[in-house]
Amino acid sequence: MLATGAVLAVTVGCSAQVATDPAGAADDKPGGGNGGRVTIEPAGPASGTPSARPAAASKPPATPSAEPSKSATEEPATPEPEPRPQPKTVLESGAEGDQVRELQARLRQIAHFDRAPTGYYGTVTAAAVTSFQAKRGLPLTGTLDTVTWERLLGMTRKPTAAELRPPAVKKPAPKPDPRCMTGRVMCISKTSRSLSWMIDGKVMSTMDVRFGSQYTPTREGTFKVGWKSRHHVSTLYDTPMPYAMFFSGGQAVHYSADFAARGYSGASHGCVNVRDEKKLASLFDQVRTGDKVVVYW
């Protein structure tokens, strides 16, 4: 069979190529050319022309890294320290009891408390605690917390019974005023700063007392107990006045925790302060309304 302008499209790779017979009509003659056969040569680059897709360059063999991986050398993360617990309050102003007495005795061993333990946490004890804290570089709170207490325990020894409760120094009773020699009398001397409970001229008990300042003096003279109040609180100063025995208006004989803590470095607002609570509690039970009170120099 004869074919004129036979064209054969062959897809090779990504492009369409066309093959034609160069002899033209000669192909139509028997025995001419290649006998009408179309020879398809495989597609490829022309001789002497570079390849459209150069061969990929060979990669050098991978060499192990001279530096070890980061994960192999990285130090493990250091856990953050747990926060320290905050100090807790052990004792503070207004506290009373044996632990306060022990605190005072221990502070006295290292010269931070200069008087006999009273068992009451007042301004003097707070100042002594602050002094101790300042010496040790602790926060200056004046309050006994767990850190301050542990530091104090490590620097002191357990107080003896005599250190906790020193024996009282007995002083002779002052010569009483003549007005105290008859009947039931609280005989109060400003000179000796003492109160003597007397019955018919006989001294039954004596205790230390403190008076008002020059601006709020304790009145002198002869009075009577007008009324008593075991758990009294001052309506004027909002302060406790236990075992109060009123004798002249708002002035009374009563227990003073401040007197127990500060001694004579302070003063009352005109009342007669007593610092020995046990003695005054006993006296409170004995004194009756109407008993005599004598305040003199």
LINRAUR-V424285 format. One record per residue. RES is the residue in one small letter. D_CENTER is the distance of its C-alpha to the mean C-alpha in whole Angstrom. Layout:
# LINRAUR-V424285
RES_D_CENTER / RES_D_CENTER
This chain:
# LINRAUR-V424285
m_113 / l_113 / a_110 / t_110 / g_107 / a_105 / v_101 / l_98 / a_95 / v_93 / t_89 / v_87 / g_84 / c_83 / s_86 / a_89 / q_92 / v_96 / a_99 / t_103 / d_106 / p_107 / a_111 / g_111 / a_114 / a_115 / d_113 / d_115 / k_118 / p_119 / g_118 / g_116 / g_113 / n_111 / g_113 / g_110 / r_107 / v_104 / t_102 / i_98 / e_97 / p_93 / a_91 / g_89 / p_89 / a_92 / s_93 / g_92 / t_89 / p_85 / s_84 / a_82 / r_79 / p_78 / a_77 / a_74 / a_73 / s_72 / k_68 / p_67 / p_66 / a_62 / t_61 / p_57 / s_55 / a_54 / e_50 / p_49 / s_47 / k_43 / s_42 / a_43 / t_42 / e_38 / e_35 / p_33 / a_30 / t_27 / p_24 / e_21 / p_18 / e_16 / p_12 / r_10 / p_8 / q_4 / p_5 / k_6 / t_8 / v_12 / l_14 / e_14 / s_17 / g_19 / a_19 / e_22 / g_24 / d_24 / q_21 / v_20 / r_24 / e_23 / l_20 / q_22 / a_25 / r_23 / l_22 / r_26 / q_27 / i_25 / a_26 / h_23 / f_25 / d_28 / r_29 / a_30 / p_27 / t_27 / g_25 / y_23 / y_20 / g_21 / t_21 / v_23 / t_20 / a_17 / a_19 / a_20 / v_16 / t_16 / s_19 / f_18 / q_14 / a_17 / k_19 / r_17 / g_15 / l_12 / p_10 / l_12 / t_10 / g_13 / t_11 / l_11 / d_8 / t_10 / v_10 / t_12 / w_14 / e_15 / r_16 / l_18 / l_19 / g_21 / m_22 / t_24 / r_26 / k_26 / p_28 / t_31 / a_33 / a_34 / e_31 / l_29 / r_32 / p_34 / p_38 / a_39 / v_41 / k_44 / k_46 / p_49 / a_50 / p_51 / k_54 / p_54 / d_56 / p_59 / r_58 / c_55 / m_58 / t_59 / g_58 / r_54 / v_52 / m_48 / c_50 / i_47 / s_48 / k_46 / t_47 / s_46 / r_43 / s_44 / l_45 / s_47 / w_48 / m_52 / i_55 / d_58 / g_58 / k_56 / v_52 / m_50 / s_47 / t_45 / m_41 / d_40 / v_39 / r_38 / f_39 / g_39 / s_39 / q_42 / y_41 / t_40 / p_43 / t_43 / r_47 / e_50 / g_52 / t_54 / f_52 / k_51 / v_48 / g_49 / w_46 / k_43 / s_40 / r_37 / h_34 / h_35 / v_32 / s_34 / t_34 / l_35 / y_31 / d_29 / t_29 / p_30 / m_33 / p_34 / y_37 / a_38 / m_42 / f_44 / f_47 / s_47 / g_46 / g_42 / q_42 / a_41 / v_40 / h_37 / y_34 / s_31 / a_28 / d_27 / f_31 / a_29 / a_26 / r_28 / g_32 / y_34 / s_32 / g_32 / a_34 / s_35 / h_36 / g_40 / c_39 / v_40 / n_36 / v_36 / r_33 / d_35 / e_34 / k_36 / k_39 / l_39 / a_38 / s_42 / l_43 / f_42 / d_44 / q_47 / v_47 / r_50 / t_50 / g_53 / d_52 / k_53 / v_50 / v_51 / v_49 / y_51 / w_51
